[in-house]
Amino acid sequence: MENINKKMARGAAWVVAARMVDRFIGVISTTILARILVPADFGLIAMATAIAAILDLLGSFGFDLALIHNQKANRSHYDTAWTFNVLFGAFCAFGLIALAVPTAKFYTEPRLVAIMIVLSFASFMSGFSNIGIVNFRKEMHFRSEFILLFMRRIVTFTITITGAIILKSYWALIFGMVSGSIVNVALSYWLQNYRPRFSLAAWRELFHFSKWMVINNILYFLVHRGTDFVIGRLNGASALGIYSVAYEISTLPSTELVAPINRVAFPGFSKLAEPAIIANAYLKIFGMIALMIFPTGIGIAAIASPLVATVLGNKWLDSIPLIQMLAFYGAVSATQTNNGTVCLALGHVRLLTWMAVSFLAVLLPAMAYLVHTHGVHGAGYAFMLAQVINIPLNLMILQRLIPICWNDLFQRSWRPLVSATFMFLTVSKSVAIMALAGWLVGLQLIVGIMLGTSTYLFTILLLWWISRKPAGAETYVLEFIFSKYRRLPG
């Protein structure tokens, strides 16, 4: 168990580092593209990729998760998974071509026809990715995965930015996506010696685990991309572009910090197997997520105004209220993401489905009403409402799987939550004062980040000390820092 925990810790460090590098490059890319392109360009890409995502759902059996969960998987399982990926990639490519004209008519955007035809090539190529790279996660060799993600991002970034400077058009985004698919396939065979072959020998075993994953992925799509259709249809490409960028910025903590941690937790939980042991590991991860996500998520809400003005420019100012609402939603929802990892590791995929169904049961009616009455900002209200209502239900489902209680979660989250709230009040008030005083928005942003970081660190350490230094995320972080300090020469 101790060895697995160490592998999970090292793996989490590699994956988080990979995502941080990837996101750092992504932020630079988004900043440059937002200055060159217009919101409608991003909206067009969101419309096209939403259709591509729907087609991907039909082949989203989660075979990679099935291979990780099955500790006895052999070559027939890997070859069967790869064969299905190739077939589904071809299906998605032909589907994009067939739906190009109907989609253009639905959105009254004729430009979508050419976009979707070119995008179909990316879907076709992605199916040929080497299935052997699943072993990077299964055996917790996340250094190789870091190299794969980094090299793919560098190539995609270079092609996209170069295309934007030359073309000054949404085609730069499309060419970047296509090049990313090609590079990903090439790197998967360069970094992994496994050579897949066409086979369907193990299809029954794979589908036994993966049939529920299709349903879960459909529900996941409806949660995260269903809004695109509502906003795009009712408010047009510009509003959808504003929403897409606002959602990406506000959910940075969950996508760039929590998602990598969950990516490592799944193979780790699968190896641990015992509910009591998983519960102990889950609580440690929950505490770390709360410690990191509350200040980053809520911090984005506090500095949203100078952040948008400095990074994106004045044409994106309408996204500020939406970013603030979605940032609070992202901070809270991030603490719940590891619940699904526990369900998968213990083989209770059906419970994961019920979690998504209960969320959608609140989200979709709220979305339909609030977007109609409040425009694009109504999406933020809908997400917040659905999350608040579903937290108790998710925790009750989790208690059926592992031995934890509400007090365990409260003890690991109240200090980060109180500290982040105090930080938000301090920073938001200070930013408002600086704006009234006529400070440059760039200076407001820098001061806001420095003030927020120092305020949160001081408050969290003070509360930890007042609480008599309980064993928790603060303790783990301080022990790690001191262990590195003691190893320094001299």
N, C-alpha and C positions, 0 to 999 in steps of 0.2 A: 504493500500500500504506500509506504513512504517513497519508494522508487517512482511509483506512478505519480504521486503528488509533485515530486521534483520535476518529472518530465512535463507535467501540466504547467508548472511554473515557468520552466525554460521555454516551453512551447508558446505559452501566452506572451512571453517577452518578445519572441521572434515574430509572432503574428501581429501583435500590437505595433511593433517596430515597422513591419511591412505596411500595415494600414496607415500608420502615421506618415511614412514616407510617401505612400501612394496618395494620401489625402493632401499632404503638403503640395505635391505636384499638381493635384487636382484643383486645389484652391488657387494656385498661381494660374492654372489654365482657365478656370472659371472667371477669374479677375480680368485676364487679358481678353477673353472671348466676350465678356459682358461689355467691355469698352469698345470692341470692334463691331459686334453684332447687336441686334435689337431684340426685345422680348419676343416678337413674333417668330423669329428664327428658332428660338428655343421651344416655342409653342408648337411649331410644325414638327420638330423632332419628337416631342412628347406625344403628339398624335400618332405618328408612325410607329414609334416604339411601343405604344400601348397595344396596338394590333399585334405586333410581333410577340409581345408578352402573353397575349391571349393564346396564340398558337403554341408558344412554348409550354403553356399549361397542359396541353394534350399529351406532351411527352415528358412531363415533369414527375417521373416516378421516383425520383430520389434514389437511383441505383447506387450512387456513391455512399449514401447513408446506410443502405442495406449491406454493402460490402464492408463498411466500417463496423457495423453492428455484428455481423457474422464473423466471429473470430476464426472459423474454419473454412472460410471462402477459398476456393481453388481457381485454377485457370479457367475452367468452364464458366464460373460465375463472372469473372472479369471479361472474358470474351463475349459472353451474352450481353452484358451491360454495354460494352462498346458497340456491338452490332445494333442494338436498339437505339443508341445515341446517334449513330449514322443514319438510320432509317428516319428517326424523328427530325433530325436536322434537314434532311431532304424534304420531308413533309412540310416543315415550317417554311422552307424556301419557296416551294410551289404555292403554299397557302398565301404568302405575302404577295406573290405575283397575281394570284387569282382575285384577291381582295383589294387590290390597289385602286381600281376604278370605283367599286362600291364605297370604299372609305373616303375617297375624294368627294364623292357626291354627298355622303353623310355630313361631312364637315364643310361642304362647299369650298374645298381647297384643291383645285386641279394640280397644284404642285406636288401633292402627295403621291401621285401615280409614279413619277420617276424616282422619288425618294424611296418608296417601298420596293421597287424593282431592284435598285442597287443594294438596298438593305438585305434583300433575300440572299445575296451571295455570302454575307456575314453569317447568316443562320446556317447555310449549307456547310460552310467551312468549320463552324464550331462543333458540329457533330463528329468530326474526325479527331478531336483532341484525344490524346493518349489516356486511356482509362487507368493506366498504371500509376499516374500521379496521385490517385486516391491513397496510395500507400504512404505518401508524405504525411497525411493526416492520421491514418490508421496506426502507423508506427511512431507518430509524433516526431517526424523529421521535418520540422517546420523551417529550418534554414533553407532547404531546397525550395520550399514554397515561397519564401521571401525573395529568392533570386528570380523565380518565375514571375511574380507580381511586379517586381521592380523593373525588370527588363521590358516587360510588356508595356508598362506605364510610360517608360521613357520614350519608346518608339511611338506610341500613340500620341503622346504629348507633342513630340516634334512634328509629326505629320499634321495634326489638327491645327496647331498654332501657325505653322507655315501656310497651310491652306487658307486659314482665316485672313492672314495678312495679304495673301495674293488675291483670293476670291472675294473676301468680305461678304460671305454668303453662308447660309446654313449647310451648304455642301461640304464645308470644312469639317463639320461635326460628323457627317455621314462617312466621309473618307477616313476619319479617325477611327470610327467604329469598325469599319471593314478591315482596316490595317491591324487593329487590335485582335480581331479574330484570327487573321492569318498568322500573326506573330505568336499568339497563344498556342496554336497547333504546332508550329515549328519548335517552340521551346519545350513543349510537353514531351516530344520525342528526343530532344537533345538532352534533357535533364533526367529522363527515366529510360532505363534499358529495356523495359517490358515492351514487347511487340504484339499487339492484339491481332486476333484472327476472327473472321466471320464465323459465328456460332450462335445457336439458340438452345443449346443443350440444357441450360439451367434456368430457363424462363419461368418455370413454375415456382421455384424457390424464391426468385427475385420478386415476382409479382405478389407472392404471399405477404411479404413485408411492405411492398411499395404501393399496393392498391390504395391504402389510406393516404399515402403521401400525395397522390394526385388531387384528392379532395382537399387536403390541407393547403396545397399550393394554389388551388383555385381560390380558396378563401383568403389566403395571404394576398393574392393579386387583387381581390375585391377590396381588401382593406387599404392597400397601398397605391393601387393604380385605378381603382374604380372611380375615384374622384376626377381623374383626368377626363373621362367621358362627360361627366356632368358639367364641369366647368368649361370644357372645350365646346360643348354643344350650346350651353346657355350664354357664355360670356366671350367666346372667341379665342383666337390664338394668343393674343397679347395677355389676356387674363390668365390663361393656362401657363404661359411662359413665366409670369410673375409667381404663380403658385408653385411651379416646378422648382424654381431657384430658391424660393422661400423655404420649401420643404427640405431641400437638400442642405441648406445652411443650418436650419434649426434642428435637424436630426443628426448633425455631425457626431455628437457624442455617442449615440447609440450605434451608428453605422461604423464609426472608426475606432471606438474603444470597446464597446460591449460585444459587437458582433465577432471580433477576433477572439475574445475571451470565450464566448460560447462555442466557437469553432474548435477550440482546444478542449473545452469541457466535455463535449460529446464523446470523443474517443476515450477520454479519461474516465468518465462515468460508466461507459460500456465495459471497461476493464475492471472497475471496482465492483460493479454488479450488486452488492449488498445495499439495501435501502438505508440502513443506519450509517454505513460508511459514506454513502453518497450524501446523506443529510449533512454530515460534518463538513464535507467539501463544499456543498452547496452554500452553507451559511458563510464560509470564508469568502467565497466568490461574491455572494450577495453584499457582504460588507465592503469589499473592494470596489464593487460597482457603485454602491451608494457614495463612497468616499470620493470617487473620481467624477461621477456623472452629475450629481447635484450641482457642484460648483461650475462645471463646464456648460451644462444645459441651461441652468438658470442665469449663468453669467452671460450667455449669448443674448438672452432676453434683456439684460440690463444695458448692454452696449449696442443694441440693435441699430439705433439711429446713427451714431457715428460710424458703425461698421458698414452699413449699407452705403452711406454717403461717401466713405473713403474707398471702399473696395469695389463697389458696383457702379457708383455714379448716381446722379440726380434722377435719371430716368427710371430708377428702381425704387424710389422713395415710397411708392404705394405698397411695397411689400413689407414695410417695417412692422405694422400691427400684426400681420399674419405670422411673421417670423417670431414675434414675441409670444403669441399664443401657442404656436407649434413647438417652441423651445421648451415651454413648461410641460407640454404633452410628452415631448421626447425624453425629458429628464425622468418623468414618472414611469413611462412605459419601458424605459431601459432596464429598470430594476425588476421587471416582470419577464424579460425575455428568456432568462435561464430556466423558467418553469417548463417551457416546451422541450428544452434539452433533457431535463429529467424524464419527461414522458417518453421521449425517443429512446433514451439509454435503457430504460426498463421495459421497452417494448409495448408501451401503452399509447400507440399512435392515435387511437380513437379518442382518447381524452384530449389530445391536442386539437382534434377536430372540434370538439365541443367548446373549447376555449375560443376558437375563432368564430364559431357560429354565434355564441353569446355576444361577442364584440360587434359582429356585423348586425345583429338584431337591433342594437341601439344605434350604430353608426349610420346605416343606410337611411332609415327614416329621418334621423336628425339632419343628415347631409342634404336630402332632398328638400327639406323645409328651409334650413338655414342658408343654403347657397342661393335659393330662390329669393329669400327675403333680405339677406345681408351681402349678397354677391360673393366674391372669392373669399372674403374674410369669414364667411359662415362655415367654411371648411374647418377652420381652426377651432371654432366653438364645438363643432360636431365631434372632432377627435377628442377634445378634452372631456366632453360629456361621456362618451363611450368608455374612455379609460377609467374615469372615476367610478362608474357604475360596476365595471367588471373586475376591479382589483379584489374585492372580497370573494367573488366566485372563483377566480383563478387560485387564490390561496387555499380555499377549501378543497379544490381538486388536488392541489399539491400535497395537502395533508393526508390524502388517501394513499399516496405513494411513498412518502418518506416521513419519518418521525420528527416533525418540527412543530413549533407552536408560534402563535402571534407575537408573544413576548420576545422570542428569539430574533425575529425580524425587526421588532421595534428597537431592541437594544443595539442593533447594528446599523440603524438608519437615523435615529433621532438627532445625533450630534451632527452628521453631515447635513441633514435637512435644516436644522436651526442655523447652522453656520452659513449655509448657502442663502437662506432667507435674509439674514442680517447683511450679508454681502450684497444682495440684490438691492435692498433698501438704501444702503450706503452709496453704491455705485450709480444707481439710477438717479438719485437725488444730486449727486456730484456732477453727473453728465448734464442734467438739466441746468444747473447753476453755470457750468462752463459754457453751455450754448447761449444762455442769456447774456453772458459776459462777452460773447463774440469770439470765443476761442476757435481756432481752426479745427475742423472735424478730425483731421489726422491726429492732432495733439489730444483732442478729447478721447479718441480711441486708445492711444498709448497710455494716457493717464488712467483711463477707466480700467484697462487690463491690469496695470501695475497695482492700482488701488484694490481691485477685486481679488487679485492673488494674495496680496499681503493681508487683507481683511479676513479672507477665508482661512488662511493658514494660522493666523493668530487666534481666531475664534475656535477653530476645531481643536487646536492644541490646548487652549484654555479649558474648554469643556471636557476634554479627555483627562486633563490633570485634576479638575474639580471632581470628576467621577471616579477618582482614585486609580487612574491608569488601567482600565479594564483591558483584558486580552481581546483584541479586535483588529480591524484593518489598520488603525493608527499604529498599533504595536508592531504589526508585520512590516509596515513601511519604514518605521524608525529603525527596527532591527536590521533591515536590509541596508539602509543608508550607513548605519554605524559599522556593519560588517565590511562594507566596501571601503569605508574610511580607515579602518584598522589595517587594511591590506596595502595602503599607500606607503611608498618608501619613506622612511624617517618618521 
